Amino acid sequence: MQDEDVLAEFRNCHALLEGHFILSSGLHSAKYLQCARVLMDPARAARLANALVEKIPTEIRDQIDIVVSPAMGGVIIGHEMGRALGTEAVFLERPEGTFELRRGFALKRGQKVLMMEDVVTTGLSSREAITAIGEAGGEVIAAGALVDRSSGTAAFDIPFFPLITLNVPSYQEGELPAELAAISAEKPGSRKVV
């Protein structure tokens, strides 16, 4: 699947939005990728997950024991990645502000993990999830995402495999370009702004 094919999947379900958006990271952007919409069709979610699995080198793919994703955004794509890889998939939650496994989910010590996100903007949530997975006994050997919109700023100490990389600028509140500041901001994500 080429980048244009991935973007077509987002466009076909009206999941690539344009306007003024406040991202979960608190940054502002003129574009928003509504991954919940692109993943609401199970066949589309499966196509995207299968395409991402193909981007992960076989030597890494063959080591993955389980997929762990942060809730809320990573749950569906994490599950689809588990299906595509033939592994279990669980998710982390933030009941008290930090990620943890709940609902009876547990990792075996040393279990090899693919940490899976929907969209990476700053990488902060991903790094927090990787830390929580390590504290729960897992060993994160790779990270994945449907979309990397970090413009190369999200750095990890493990291999990172996004299905698509988009260079969409994002801005701090006080640094908005005039054309973006002139539009009312929307907050379409699932988390409160940090």
Disulfide bonds with the S-S distance in Angstrom:
none
